[in-house]
Amino acid sequence: MSVITVKRTVIKRTPFRRSLVLRSFRGLTRSYFASEKSWEFAIEALLFAIIVAISAWPIFAAADALNEFLQRTGS
């Protein structure tokens, strides 16, 4: 009977090496999303300004109509 032995090489990562990998990945994502974040903010700010303008228009129209109504009934 013959005996078969299997040797397996296990690579253990040290915490220092793992932190380098995470730091490089974080650096990569930060550099990528740095420009994306400013574009995203500009687009969201523009959309918010459009929504505010559309929402404010009926309020000003109602205030103008109420003002005109009060001026006609007062005289």
GIMOHU-V457130 format. One record per run of one state. SS is the DSSP state (A for helix, B for strand, O for the rest). FROM is the first residue (numbers start at 0). TO is the last residue. If there is no record, write none. Layout:
# GIMOHU-V457130
ss:SS from:FROM to:TO
ss:SS from:FROM to:TO
This chain:
# GIMOHU-V457130
ss:O from:0 to:13
ss:A from:14 to:73
ss:O from:74 to:74
